[in-house]
């Protein structure tokens, strides 16, 4: 990719990728950070990124891996704090204005959340998800089925069920 092609790719993809990672991670600021960091890594490799290939998938995968690395770092840090007898400062939970879907997605296991996001938000096929995540197609299908079932259960509106029972 030339500098101009990369700049155009960035302008077209940054918002979409940030949204996708936000759904996967459940944290907008974290999604913004990892997407920006992934684009910085992509900038230094822009000559290898083929505009006709899958540069968006490459950025998304790098951003996901960065997020996982950050989670691991935070976990190790929390474990070190706990061993030292000092607990990390309390962080307030999400406010009431959080969207119900985001809350439901946060309750899913990370791999199910990622698979659902890649399928429904990124519009990837099962085979494309398998290629991007390194999972088998049957595992991807299993994550999709289990994730949809869990979301359907979590997103049930008891008020609608009460009306149906009447």
DSSP file (Angstrom, degrees, kcal/mol; ACC not computed):
  #  RESIDUE AA STRUCTURE BP1 BP2  ACC     N-H-->O    O-->H-N    N-H-->O    O-->H-N    TCO  KAPPA ALPHA  PHI   PSI    X-CA   Y-CA   Z-CA
    1    1 A X              0   0    0      0, 0.0    48,-0.1     0, 0.0     2,-0.1   0.000 360.0 360.0 360.0 138.9    0.0    0.0    0.0
    2    2 A X     >  -     0   0    0      1,-0.1     4,-2.5    45,-0.1     5,-0.2  -0.369 360.0-101.2 -80.5 170.8    1.1    3.5   -0.7
    3    3 A X  H  > S+     0   0    0      1,-0.2     4,-2.5     2,-0.2     5,-0.2   0.920 124.9  48.8 -59.1 -44.5    0.9    6.2    1.8
    4    4 A X  H  > S+     0   0    0      1,-0.2     4,-2.3     2,-0.2    -1,-0.2   0.901 110.9  49.5 -64.2 -41.9   -2.2    7.6    0.1
    5    5 A X  H  > S+     0   0    0      2,-0.2     4,-2.7     1,-0.2    -1,-0.2   0.900 111.9  48.8 -64.4 -40.3   -3.9    4.1   -0.1
    6    6 A X  H  X S+     0   0    0     -4,-2.5     4,-2.9     2,-0.2    -2,-0.2   0.920 110.6  50.3 -66.2 -42.5   -3.2    3.6    3.6
    7    7 A X  H  X S+     0   0    0     -4,-2.5     4,-2.4     2,-0.2    -2,-0.2   0.900 112.8  46.8 -61.6 -40.7   -4.6    7.0    4.5
    8    8 A X  H  X S+     0   0    0     -4,-2.3     4,-2.1     2,-0.2    -2,-0.2   0.914 112.0  50.4 -66.7 -43.0   -7.7    6.2    2.5
    9    9 A X  H  X S+     0   0    0     -4,-2.7     4,-2.1     2,-0.2     5,-0.2   0.922 111.2  49.5 -59.4 -45.2   -8.0    2.8    4.1
   10   10 A X  H  X S+     0   0    0     -4,-2.9     4,-2.5     1,-0.2     5,-0.3   0.942 110.1  50.0 -59.2 -49.1   -7.7    4.3    7.5
   11   11 A X  H  < S+     0   0    0     -4,-2.4     4,-0.3     1,-0.2    -1,-0.2   0.870 116.7  41.7 -60.2 -37.4  -10.4    6.9    6.8
   12   12 A X  H  < S+     0   0    0     -4,-2.1     4,-0.3    -5,-0.1    -1,-0.2   0.789 124.7  32.6 -80.2 -28.1  -12.8    4.3    5.6
   13   13 A X  H  X S+     0   0    0     -4,-2.1     4,-3.0    -5,-0.2     5,-0.3   0.683  92.5  82.1-107.8 -19.9  -12.1    1.6    8.2
   14   14 A X  H  X S+     0   0    0     -4,-2.5     4,-2.3    -5,-0.2     5,-0.2   0.899  97.3  43.4 -61.4 -44.0  -11.3    3.2   11.5
   15   15 A X  H  > S+     0   0    0     -4,-0.3     4,-2.3    -5,-0.3    -1,-0.2   0.925 116.2  47.8 -66.9 -44.1  -14.8    3.9   12.7
   16   16 A X  H  > S+     0   0    0     -4,-0.3     4,-2.3     2,-0.2    -2,-0.2   0.930 114.4  46.1 -62.7 -46.3  -16.1    0.5   11.5
   17   17 A X  H  X S+     0   0    0     -4,-3.0     4,-2.8     2,-0.2     5,-0.2   0.887 110.8  52.6 -65.9 -38.9  -13.2   -1.4   13.2
   18   18 A X  H  X S+     0   0    0     -4,-2.3     4,-2.2    -5,-0.3    -1,-0.2   0.917 110.6  48.5 -62.7 -42.3  -13.6    0.6   16.4
   19   19 A X  H  X S+     0   0    0     -4,-2.3     4,-2.0     2,-0.2    -2,-0.2   0.908 111.7  49.3 -62.4 -42.4  -17.3   -0.3   16.5
   20   20 A X  H  X S+     0   0    0     -4,-2.3     4,-2.0     1,-0.2    -2,-0.2   0.928 113.3  45.1 -64.3 -45.5  -16.5   -3.9   15.9
   21   21 A X  H  X S+     0   0    0     -4,-2.8     4,-2.9     2,-0.2     5,-0.3   0.837 108.6  58.4 -68.5 -31.4  -13.9   -4.0   18.7
   22   22 A X  H  X S+     0   0    0     -4,-2.2     4,-3.2    -5,-0.2     5,-0.3   0.926 108.1  45.6 -61.2 -44.2  -16.2   -2.1   21.0
   23   23 A X  H  < S+     0   0    0     -4,-2.0    -2,-0.2     1,-0.2    -1,-0.2   0.902 115.7  47.0 -66.4 -39.5  -18.8   -4.9   20.6
   24   24 A X  H  < S+     0   0    0     -4,-2.0    -2,-0.2    -5,-0.2    -1,-0.2   0.894 125.2  29.3 -67.0 -39.6  -16.1   -7.6   21.1
   25   25 A X  H  < S-     0   0    0     -4,-2.9    -2,-0.2    -5,-0.1    -3,-0.2   0.758  90.4-137.2 -96.4 -28.2  -14.5   -5.9   24.2
   26   26 A X  S  < S+     0   0    0     -4,-3.2     2,-0.4    -5,-0.3    -3,-0.1   0.625  76.2  95.8  78.7  12.6  -17.4   -4.0   25.7
   27   27 A X     >  -     0   0    0     -6,-0.3     4,-2.4    -5,-0.3     5,-0.2  -0.928  56.4-163.4-140.9 110.7  -15.2   -1.0   26.4
   28   28 A X  H  > S+     0   0    0     -2,-0.4     4,-2.7     1,-0.2     5,-0.2   0.908  91.7  49.1 -63.2 -44.4  -15.2    1.9   23.9
   29   29 A X  H  > S+     0   0    0      1,-0.2     4,-2.3     2,-0.2    -1,-0.2   0.901 112.2  48.5 -64.6 -39.9  -12.0    3.5   25.1
   30   30 A X  H  > S+     0   0    0      2,-0.2     4,-2.7     1,-0.2     5,-0.3   0.915 111.3  51.0 -64.1 -42.1  -10.1    0.2   25.0
   31   31 A X  H  X S+     0   0    0     -4,-2.4     4,-2.3     1,-0.2     5,-0.2   0.923 110.4  48.8 -61.3 -44.9  -11.5   -0.4   21.5
   32   32 A X  H  X S+     0   0    0     -4,-2.7     4,-2.2     1,-0.2    -1,-0.2   0.918 112.7  48.9 -60.5 -43.7  -10.3    3.0   20.4
   33   33 A X  H  X S+     0   0    0     -4,-2.3     4,-2.5     1,-0.2    -2,-0.2   0.941 113.4  43.6 -63.0 -49.3   -6.8    2.4   21.9
   34   34 A X  H  X S+     0   0    0     -4,-2.7     4,-2.3     1,-0.2    -1,-0.2   0.863 113.4  51.4 -70.7 -33.3   -6.2   -1.0   20.4
   35   35 A X  H  X S+     0   0    0     -4,-2.3     4,-2.3    -5,-0.3    -1,-0.2   0.931 111.8  47.3 -66.8 -43.3   -7.5   -0.1   17.0
   36   36 A X  H  X S+     0   0    0     -4,-2.2     4,-2.1    -5,-0.2    -2,-0.2   0.925 112.9  48.7 -62.6 -43.1   -5.2    3.0   16.9
   37   37 A X  H  X S+     0   0    0     -4,-2.5     4,-2.1     1,-0.2    -1,-0.2   0.886 110.0  52.1 -64.2 -37.8   -2.3    0.9   18.0
   38   38 A X  H  X S+     0   0    0     -4,-2.3     4,-2.4     1,-0.2    -1,-0.2   0.894 108.6  50.6 -65.0 -39.3   -3.1   -1.7   15.4
   39   39 A X  H  X S+     0   0    0     -4,-2.3     4,-2.3     2,-0.2    -1,-0.2   0.871 107.3  53.9 -66.5 -35.1   -3.1    1.0   12.7
   40   40 A X  H  X S+     0   0    0     -4,-2.1     4,-1.4     2,-0.2    -2,-0.2   0.930 110.9  45.9 -62.7 -43.7    0.3    2.3   14.0
   41   41 A X  H  X S+     0   0    0     -4,-2.1     4,-0.7     1,-0.2    -2,-0.2   0.888 112.4  51.8 -63.8 -38.6    1.6   -1.3   13.5
   42   42 A X  H >< S+     0   0    0     -4,-2.4     3,-0.6     1,-0.2    -2,-0.2   0.848 101.8  61.1 -66.0 -34.2    0.0   -1.4   10.1
   43   43 A X  H >< S+     0   0    0     -4,-2.3     3,-1.3     1,-0.3     4,-0.2   0.916 103.4  49.0 -59.0 -44.5    1.6    1.8    9.1
   44   44 A X  H 3< S+     0   0    0     -4,-1.4    -1,-0.3     1,-0.3    -2,-0.2   0.691 119.9  39.0 -71.4 -15.7    5.0    0.4    9.5
   45   45 A X  T XX S+     0   0    0     -4,-0.7     3,-1.6    -3,-0.6     4,-1.3   0.124  77.4 120.5-114.5  18.5    4.0   -2.6    7.4
   46   46 A X  T <4  +     0   0    0     -3,-1.3    -1,-0.1     1,-0.3    -2,-0.1   0.788  69.1  61.2 -59.3 -28.2    1.8   -0.8    4.9
   47   47 A X  T 34 S+     0   0    0      1,-0.2    -1,-0.3    -4,-0.2    -2,-0.1   0.834 107.4  45.3 -67.6 -30.1    4.0   -2.0    2.0
   48   48 A X  T <4 S+     0   0    0     -3,-1.6     2,-0.6    -6,-0.2    -1,-0.2   0.717  93.0  92.1 -83.5 -21.8    3.1   -5.7    2.9
   49   49 A X  S  < S-     0   0    0     -4,-1.3     2,-0.6    -7,-0.2     3,-0.0  -0.631  71.7-147.7 -76.3 118.8   -0.6   -4.9    3.4
   50   50 A X    > > -     0   0    0     -2,-0.6     3,-1.5     1,-0.1     5,-0.5  -0.772   6.5-148.9 -90.1 122.3   -2.3   -5.5    0.0
   51   51 A X  T 3 5S+     0   0    0     -2,-0.6    -1,-0.1     1,-0.3     4,-0.1   0.777 101.9  49.7 -62.0 -24.9   -5.2   -3.2   -0.6
   52   52 A X  T 3 5S+     0   0    0      2,-0.1    -1,-0.3     3,-0.0    -2,-0.0   0.584 110.7  58.9 -86.5 -11.0   -6.9   -6.0   -2.6
   53   53 A X  T < 5S-     0   0    0     -3,-1.5     3,-0.2     1,-0.0     2,-0.1   0.505 112.6 -62.6 -89.2-128.2   -6.3   -8.5    0.2
   54   54 A X  T  >5 +     0   0    0      1,-0.1     4,-2.0     2,-0.1     5,-0.1  -0.424  64.1 145.3-125.7  56.9   -7.5   -8.4    3.7
   55   55 A X  H  ><S+     0   0    0     -5,-0.5     4,-2.4     1,-0.2     5,-0.2   0.864  77.0  54.4 -65.2 -32.4   -5.9   -5.4    5.4
   56   56 A X  H  > S+     0   0    0      2,-0.2     4,-2.7     1,-0.2    -1,-0.2   0.916 108.3  48.3 -66.5 -41.6   -9.0   -4.8    7.6
   57   57 A X  H  > S+     0   0    0      2,-0.2     4,-2.5     1,-0.2    -1,-0.2   0.883 110.8  52.3 -64.0 -37.7   -8.9   -8.4    8.9
   58   58 A X  H  X S+     0   0    0     -4,-2.0     4,-2.5     2,-0.2    -2,-0.2   0.938 111.8  44.9 -63.2 -47.3   -5.2   -7.9    9.6
   59   59 A X  H  X S+     0   0    0     -4,-2.4     4,-2.8     2,-0.2    -2,-0.2   0.923 113.9  50.1 -62.7 -45.0   -5.9   -4.7   11.6
   60   60 A X  H  X S+     0   0    0     -4,-2.7     4,-2.4     1,-0.2    -2,-0.2   0.908 112.1  47.4 -61.1 -43.2   -8.9   -6.3   13.4
   61   61 A X  H  X S+     0   0    0     -4,-2.5     4,-2.5     2,-0.2    -1,-0.2   0.915 112.8  48.2 -65.7 -43.4   -6.8   -9.4   14.4
   62   62 A X  H  X S+     0   0    0     -4,-2.5     4,-2.3     2,-0.2    -2,-0.2   0.916 112.0  50.1 -62.8 -43.0   -3.9   -7.3   15.6
   63   63 A X  H  X S+     0   0    0     -4,-2.8     4,-2.2     2,-0.2    -2,-0.2   0.918 110.6  49.5 -62.2 -43.5   -6.3   -5.1   17.6
   64   64 A X  H  X S+     0   0    0     -4,-2.4     4,-2.4     1,-0.2    -2,-0.2   0.930 111.4  48.8 -60.8 -45.4   -7.9   -8.2   19.2
   65   65 A X  H  X S+     0   0    0     -4,-2.5     4,-2.4     1,-0.2    -1,-0.2   0.870 109.4  52.5 -64.8 -36.1   -4.4   -9.6   20.1
   66   66 A X  H  X S+     0   0    0     -4,-2.3     4,-2.2     2,-0.2    -1,-0.2   0.914 109.1  50.1 -63.2 -42.0   -3.4   -6.3   21.6
   67   67 A X  H  X S+     0   0    0     -4,-2.2     4,-2.5     2,-0.2    -2,-0.2   0.913 110.2  49.7 -63.0 -42.7   -6.6   -6.3   23.8
   68   68 A X  H  X S+     0   0    0     -4,-2.4     4,-2.5     1,-0.2    -1,-0.2   0.912 109.8  51.4 -62.7 -42.3   -5.8   -9.9   24.9
   69   69 A X  H  X S+     0   0    0     -4,-2.4     4,-2.3     1,-0.2    -1,-0.2   0.897 109.9  49.7 -61.5 -39.9   -2.3   -8.9   25.8
   70   70 A X  H  X S+     0   0    0     -4,-2.2     4,-2.8     2,-0.2    -2,-0.2   0.906 108.9  51.9 -65.5 -41.3   -3.6   -6.0   27.8
   71   71 A X  H  X S+     0   0    0     -4,-2.5     4,-2.5     1,-0.2    -2,-0.2   0.943 110.8  48.2 -58.6 -46.7   -6.1   -8.2   29.7
   72   72 A X  H  X S+     0   0    0     -4,-2.5     4,-2.6     1,-0.2    -2,-0.2   0.908 111.4  50.0 -61.7 -42.1   -3.2  -10.6   30.5
   73   73 A X  H  X S+     0   0    0     -4,-2.3     4,-2.5     1,-0.2    -1,-0.2   0.935 111.6  47.8 -61.6 -46.3   -1.1   -7.7   31.7
   74   74 A X  H  X S+     0   0    0     -4,-2.8     4,-2.8     1,-0.2    -2,-0.2   0.887 111.1  51.8 -62.1 -38.5   -3.9   -6.4   33.9
   75   75 A X  H  X S+     0   0    0     -4,-2.5     4,-2.6     2,-0.2    -1,-0.2   0.930 110.7  46.8 -64.2 -45.3   -4.5   -9.8   35.3
   76   76 A X  H  X S+     0   0    0     -4,-2.6     4,-2.2     2,-0.2    -2,-0.2   0.895 113.2  50.2 -63.4 -38.8   -0.8  -10.2   36.2
   77   77 A X  H  X S+     0   0    0     -4,-2.5     4,-2.5     2,-0.2    -2,-0.2   0.923 110.9  48.1 -65.0 -44.8   -0.8   -6.8   37.8
   78   78 A X  H  X S+     0   0    0     -4,-2.8     4,-2.7     1,-0.2    -2,-0.2   0.904 110.9  51.6 -62.4 -41.3   -3.9   -7.5   39.8
   79   79 A X  H  X S+     0   0    0     -4,-2.6     4,-2.2     2,-0.2    -1,-0.2   0.903 109.9  49.6 -62.0 -40.4   -2.4  -10.8   41.0
   80   80 A X  H  X S+     0   0    0     -4,-2.2     4,-1.6     2,-0.2    -2,-0.2   0.911 110.9  49.6 -65.0 -41.9    0.7   -9.0   42.1
   81   81 A X  H  X>S+     0   0    0     -4,-2.5     5,-1.6     1,-0.2     4,-0.5   0.929 111.1  49.8 -60.8 -44.9   -1.4   -6.4   44.0
   82   82 A X  H ><5S+     0   0    0     -4,-2.7     3,-0.9     1,-0.2    -2,-0.2   0.878 108.8  51.6 -64.5 -37.5   -3.3   -9.2   45.7
   83   83 A X  H 3<5S+     0   0    0     -4,-2.2    -1,-0.2     1,-0.2    -2,-0.2   0.837 107.7  54.3 -66.5 -30.8   -0.1  -11.0   46.7
   84   84 A X  H 3<5S-     0   0    0     -4,-1.6    -1,-0.2     2,-0.2    -2,-0.2   0.551 114.8-117.4 -80.2  -7.1    1.2   -7.7   48.1
   85   85 A X  T <<5S+     0   0    0     -3,-0.9     2,-0.5    -4,-0.5    -3,-0.2   0.460  81.4 110.8  86.6   0.7   -1.9   -7.4   50.3
   86   86 A X      < -     0   0    0     -5,-1.6     2,-0.3     0, 0.0    -1,-0.2  -0.934  59.4-143.5-111.0 127.2   -3.1   -4.1   48.6
   87   87 A X        -     0   0    0     -2,-0.5     3,-0.1    -3,-0.1    -9,-0.0  -0.631  25.4-105.0 -88.3 147.7   -6.2   -4.2   46.5
   88   88 A X        -     0   0    0     -2,-0.3    -1,-0.1     1,-0.1     3,-0.1  -0.270  52.3 -80.9 -64.5 157.6   -6.4   -2.2   43.3
   89   89 A X        -     0   0    0      1,-0.1     2,-0.2     0, 0.0    -1,-0.1  -0.244  52.4-100.6 -60.9 148.0   -8.6    0.9   43.5
   90   90 A X        -     0   0    0     -3,-0.1     2,-0.5     1,-0.0    -1,-0.1  -0.488  34.2-157.2 -71.6 135.4  -12.3    0.4   43.1
   91   91 A X        -     0   0    0     -2,-0.2    -1,-0.0    -3,-0.1    -3,-0.0  -0.963  20.7-117.3-115.5 129.8  -13.7    1.2   39.7
   92   92 A X        -     0   0    0     -2,-0.5     3,-0.1     1,-0.1     0, 0.0  -0.329  30.5-119.3 -64.3 144.5  -17.4    2.0   39.3
   93   93 A X        -     0   0    0      1,-0.2    -1,-0.1    -2,-0.0     0, 0.0  -0.132  49.1 -61.6 -73.5 177.0  -19.4   -0.3   37.2
   94   94 A X        -     0   0    0      1,-0.1    -1,-0.2     2,-0.1     2,-0.0  -0.285  59.1-114.7 -62.9 146.6  -21.3    0.7   34.0
   95   95 A X    >   -     0   0    0     -3,-0.1     3,-1.7     1,-0.1    -1,-0.1  -0.208  29.6 -98.6 -76.8 171.7  -24.0    3.3   34.5
   96   96 A X  T 3  S+     0   0    0      1,-0.3    -1,-0.1    -2,-0.0    -2,-0.1   0.644 115.5  72.4 -67.8 -13.4  -27.7    2.8   33.8
   97   97 A X  T 3   +     0   0    0      2,-0.1    -1,-0.3     3,-0.0     3,-0.1   0.486  69.9 119.7 -81.6  -0.6  -27.4    4.3   30.4
   98   98 A X  S <  S-     0   0    0     -3,-1.7     2,-0.2     1,-0.1    -4,-0.0  -0.367  74.6-105.5 -64.8 143.4  -25.5    1.3   29.1
   99   99 A X     >  -     0   0    0      1,-0.1     4,-2.0    -2,-0.0     5,-0.2  -0.460  19.9-129.8 -70.8 139.2  -27.3   -0.5   26.2
  100  100 A X  H  > S+     0   0    0      1,-0.2     4,-2.5     2,-0.2     5,-0.2   0.861 107.1  55.1 -59.3 -38.1  -29.0   -3.8   27.1
  101  101 A X  H  > S+     0   0    0      2,-0.2     4,-2.8     1,-0.2    -1,-0.2   0.912 105.9  50.4 -64.8 -41.7  -27.3   -5.5   24.2
  102  102 A X  H  > S+     0   0    0      2,-0.2     4,-2.1     1,-0.2    -1,-0.2   0.911 111.1  49.7 -62.8 -41.2  -23.8   -4.5   25.3
  103  103 A X  H  X S+     0   0    0     -4,-2.0     4,-0.9     2,-0.2    -2,-0.2   0.917 111.9  48.0 -62.2 -43.1  -24.6   -5.8   28.8
  104  104 A X  H >< S+     0   0    0     -4,-2.5     3,-0.6     1,-0.2     4,-0.5   0.904 110.9  50.9 -65.0 -40.6  -25.8   -9.1   27.4
  105  105 A X  H >< S+     0   0    0     -4,-2.8     3,-1.2     1,-0.2    -1,-0.2   0.869 103.8  58.8 -64.3 -35.9  -22.8   -9.4   25.2
  106  106 A X  H 3< S+     0   0    0     -4,-2.1    -1,-0.2     1,-0.3    -2,-0.2   0.784  99.4  58.8 -64.7 -25.7  -20.5   -8.8   28.1
  107  107 A X  T << S+     0   0    0     -4,-0.9    -1,-0.3    -3,-0.6    -2,-0.2   0.653  90.5  89.9 -78.5 -14.8  -22.0  -11.8   29.9
  108  108 A X  S <  S-     0   0    0     -3,-1.2     2,-0.0    -4,-0.5    39,-0.0  -0.453  94.3 -93.8 -78.3 154.0  -20.9  -14.1   27.0
  109  109 A X    >>  -     0   0    0      1,-0.1     4,-2.5    -2,-0.1     3,-0.5  -0.399  41.4-112.3 -60.8 145.8  -17.6  -15.8   27.0
  110  110 A X  H 3> S+     0   0    0      1,-0.2     4,-2.7     2,-0.2     5,-0.2   0.847 115.3  52.2 -53.0 -40.1  -15.1  -13.7   25.1
  111  111 A X  H 3> S+     0   0    0      2,-0.2     4,-2.5     1,-0.2    -1,-0.2   0.889 110.8  47.3 -68.5 -36.8  -14.7  -16.2   22.2
  112  112 A X  H <> S+     0   0    0     -3,-0.5     4,-2.9     2,-0.2     5,-0.2   0.929 113.1  49.4 -65.7 -44.1  -18.5  -16.3   21.7
  113  113 A X  H  X S+     0   0    0     -4,-2.5     4,-2.2     1,-0.2    -2,-0.2   0.916 113.1  46.9 -60.9 -43.8  -18.7  -12.5   21.8
  114  114 A X  H  X S+     0   0    0     -4,-2.7     4,-2.7    -5,-0.2    -1,-0.2   0.928 113.0  48.6 -64.4 -44.6  -15.9  -12.3   19.3
  115  115 A X  H  X S+     0   0    0     -4,-2.5     4,-2.2     1,-0.2    -2,-0.2   0.922 112.2  48.2 -63.3 -44.7  -17.4  -14.9   17.0
  116  116 A X  H  X>S+     0   0    0     -4,-2.9     4,-3.1     2,-0.2     5,-0.6   0.908 112.5  49.8 -61.7 -41.4  -20.9  -13.2   17.1
  117  117 A X  I  X>S+     0   0    0     -4,-2.2     5,-2.1    -5,-0.2     4,-1.8   0.933 111.0  48.0 -63.4 -46.4  -19.3   -9.8   16.4
  118  118 A X  I  <5S+     0   0    0     -4,-2.7     6,-2.3     3,-0.2    -1,-0.2   0.881 118.5  41.7 -62.8 -36.8  -17.3  -11.1   13.4
  119  119 A X  I  <5S+     0   0    0     -4,-2.2    -2,-0.2     4,-0.2     4,-0.2   0.951 128.1  24.4 -76.2 -49.9  -20.4  -12.8   12.0
  120  120 A X  I  <5S+     0   0    0     -4,-3.1    -3,-0.2    -5,-0.2    -2,-0.2   0.847 132.8  31.2 -90.6 -35.4  -23.1  -10.2   12.5
  121  121 A X  I  <<S+     0   0    0     -4,-1.8    -3,-0.2    -5,-0.6    -4,-0.1   0.877 129.4  35.4 -90.6 -41.4  -21.2   -7.0   12.7
  122  122 A X  S   <S-     0   0    0     -5,-2.1    -3,-0.2  -102,-0.1    -4,-0.2   0.569  99.2-134.6 -88.4  -9.4  -18.3   -7.7   10.4
  123  123 A X        +     0   0    0     -6,-0.4     2,-0.3     1,-0.2    -4,-0.2   0.865  46.6 159.1  59.0  40.7  -20.5   -9.8    8.1
  124  124 A X        -     0   0    0     -6,-2.3    -1,-0.2     1,-0.1    -2,-0.1  -0.679  38.8-121.1 -92.7 149.1  -17.9  -12.6    7.8
  125  125 A X     >  -     0   0    0     -2,-0.3     4,-2.5     1,-0.1     5,-0.2  -0.315  31.2-102.6 -77.5 168.9  -18.8  -16.1    6.8
  126  126 A X  H  > S+     0   0    0      1,-0.2     4,-2.4     2,-0.2     5,-0.2   0.904 124.6  50.5 -59.0 -42.0  -18.0  -19.1    9.1
  127  127 A X  H  > S+     0   0    0      2,-0.2     4,-2.3     1,-0.2    -1,-0.2   0.895 109.8  49.4 -65.7 -40.0  -15.0  -19.9    6.9
  128  128 A X  H  > S+     0   0    0      2,-0.2     4,-2.3     1,-0.2    -1,-0.2   0.898 111.1  49.8 -66.2 -39.6  -13.7  -16.4    7.1
  129  129 A X  H  X S+     0   0    0     -4,-2.5     4,-2.7     2,-0.2     6,-0.4   0.925 110.0  51.0 -63.7 -43.6  -14.1  -16.3   10.9
  130  130 A X  H  X S+     0   0    0     -4,-2.4     4,-2.0     1,-0.2     5,-0.4   0.913 111.5  48.1 -59.8 -42.7  -12.3  -19.7   11.1
  131  131 A X  H  < S+     0   0    0     -4,-2.3    -1,-0.2     1,-0.2    -2,-0.2   0.882 115.4  44.1 -65.1 -38.5   -9.4  -18.3    9.0
  132  132 A X  H  < S+     0   0    0     -4,-2.3    -2,-0.2     1,-0.2    -1,-0.2   0.845 123.3  34.0 -76.5 -34.5   -9.2  -15.1   11.1
  133  133 A X  H  < S-     0   0    0     -4,-2.7    -2,-0.2    -5,-0.2    -3,-0.2   0.650 100.2-123.6 -97.5 -16.9   -9.4  -16.7   14.5
  134  134 A X     <  +     0   0    0     -4,-2.0     2,-0.2    -5,-0.3    -3,-0.2   0.586  68.1 130.6  82.3   9.2   -7.6  -20.0   13.9
  135  135 A X        -     0   0    0     -5,-0.4    -1,-0.3    -6,-0.4    -2,-0.1  -0.552  64.1-103.6 -89.9 159.9  -10.7  -22.0   15.1
  136  136 A X     >  -     0   0    0     -2,-0.2     4,-2.2     1,-0.1     5,-0.2  -0.442  30.9-113.6 -75.5 158.9  -12.2  -24.8   13.1
  137  137 A X  H  > S+     0   0    0      1,-0.2     4,-2.5     2,-0.2     5,-0.2   0.868 118.2  54.0 -62.7 -35.4  -15.4  -24.1   11.2
  138  138 A X  H  > S+     0   0    0      2,-0.2     4,-2.1     1,-0.2    -1,-0.2   0.878 108.1  49.5 -67.7 -35.0  -17.3  -26.5   13.5
  139  139 A X  H  > S+     0   0    0      2,-0.2     4,-2.6     1,-0.2    -2,-0.2   0.901 110.2  50.9 -68.0 -39.9  -16.1  -24.6   16.6
  140  140 A X  H  X S+     0   0    0     -4,-2.2     4,-2.4     2,-0.2    -2,-0.2   0.934 110.8  48.6 -60.9 -46.1  -17.1  -21.3   15.0
  141  141 A X  H  X S+     0   0    0     -4,-2.5     4,-2.5     1,-0.2    -2,-0.2   0.897 110.7  51.3 -61.4 -40.2  -20.6  -22.7   14.3
  142  142 A X  H  X S+     0   0    0     -4,-2.1     4,-2.8     1,-0.2     5,-0.3   0.927 109.8  49.3 -62.9 -44.8  -20.8  -24.0   17.9
  143  143 A X  H  X S+     0   0    0     -4,-2.6     4,-2.5     1,-0.2     5,-0.2   0.899 111.5  50.2 -61.3 -40.0  -19.9  -20.5   19.2
  144  144 A X  H  X S+     0   0    0     -4,-2.4     4,-2.6     2,-0.2     5,-0.2   0.937 113.0  44.8 -64.5 -46.7  -22.5  -18.9   17.0
  145  145 A X  H  X S+     0   0    0     -4,-2.5     4,-2.3     2,-0.2    -2,-0.2   0.945 117.4  43.9 -63.7 -48.2  -25.3  -21.3   18.1
  146  146 A X  H  X S+     0   0    0     -4,-2.8     4,-2.5    -5,-0.2    -1,-0.2   0.892 114.4  50.4 -66.2 -38.7  -24.4  -21.0   21.8
  147  147 A X  H  X S+     0   0    0     -4,-2.5     4,-2.5    -5,-0.3    -1,-0.2   0.923 111.1  47.7 -65.5 -44.0  -24.0  -17.3   21.6
  148  148 A X  H  X S+     0   0    0     -4,-2.6     4,-2.7    -5,-0.2    -2,-0.2   0.918 113.0  49.4 -62.1 -43.2  -27.3  -16.8   19.9
  149  149 A X  H  X S+     0   0    0     -4,-2.3     4,-2.1    -5,-0.2    -2,-0.2   0.925 112.2  47.3 -62.3 -45.1  -29.0  -19.0   22.5
  150  150 A X  H  X S+     0   0    0     -4,-2.5     4,-2.4     1,-0.2    -1,-0.2   0.904 113.4  48.2 -64.7 -41.3  -27.4  -17.2   25.4
  151  151 A X  H  X S+     0   0    0     -4,-2.5     4,-2.5     2,-0.2    -2,-0.2   0.913 109.2  53.0 -65.6 -41.9  -28.3  -13.8   23.9
  152  152 A X  H  < S+     0   0    0     -4,-2.7     4,-0.3     1,-0.2    -1,-0.2   0.906 112.3  45.9 -59.7 -40.7  -31.9  -14.9   23.3
  153  153 A X  H >< S+     0   0    0     -4,-2.1     3,-0.8    -5,-0.2    -1,-0.2   0.913 116.0  44.6 -67.7 -42.5  -32.2  -15.9   26.9
  154  154 A X  H 3< S+     0   0    0     -4,-2.4    -2,-0.2     1,-0.2    -1,-0.2   0.779 112.4  51.6 -73.6 -27.1  -30.6  -12.8   28.3
  155  155 A X  T 3< S+     0   0    0     -4,-2.5    -1,-0.2    -5,-0.2    -2,-0.2   0.346  77.1 127.4 -96.0   6.9  -32.6  -10.4   26.0
  156  156 A X    <   -     0   0    0     -3,-0.8     2,-0.7    -4,-0.3     3,-0.1  -0.403  55.4-139.4 -62.4 137.2  -36.0  -11.8   26.9
  157  157 A X    >>  -     0   0    0      1,-0.1     4,-1.6    -2,-0.1     3,-0.8  -0.889   6.6-158.5-100.8 110.9  -38.4   -9.1   28.0
  158  158 A X  H 3> S+     0   0    0     -2,-0.7     4,-2.2     1,-0.2     5,-0.2   0.791  90.3  62.7 -61.7 -26.3  -40.5  -10.4   30.9
  159  159 A X  H 3> S+     0   0    0      2,-0.2     4,-1.7     1,-0.2    -1,-0.2   0.896 104.2  47.0 -65.4 -38.2  -43.2   -7.7   30.2
  160  160 A X  H <> S+     0   0    0     -3,-0.8     4,-2.1     1,-0.2    -1,-0.2   0.893 110.9  51.8 -69.0 -39.2  -43.8   -9.3   26.7
  161  161 A X  H  X S+     0   0    0     -4,-1.6     4,-1.7     1,-0.2    -2,-0.2   0.862 107.4  53.1 -66.1 -35.1  -43.9  -12.8   28.2
  162  162 A X  H  X S+     0   0    0     -4,-2.2     4,-1.0     2,-0.2    -1,-0.2   0.904 109.6  48.4 -65.1 -40.7  -46.5  -11.6   30.8
  163  163 A X  H >< S+     0   0    0     -4,-1.7     3,-0.5     1,-0.2    -2,-0.2   0.897 110.6  51.1 -64.8 -40.5  -48.7  -10.2   28.0
  164  164 A X  H 3< S+     0   0    0     -4,-2.1    -1,-0.2     1,-0.2    -2,-0.2   0.839 107.5  53.5 -66.6 -32.7  -48.4  -13.4   26.1
  165  165 A X  H 3<        0   0    0     -4,-1.7    -1,-0.2     1,-0.2    -2,-0.2   0.729 360.0 360.0 -73.6 -21.2  -49.4  -15.4   29.1
  166  166 A X    <<        0   0    0     -4,-1.0    -1,-0.2    -3,-0.5    -2,-0.2   0.477 360.0 360.0 -76.2 360.0  -52.6  -13.4   29.7
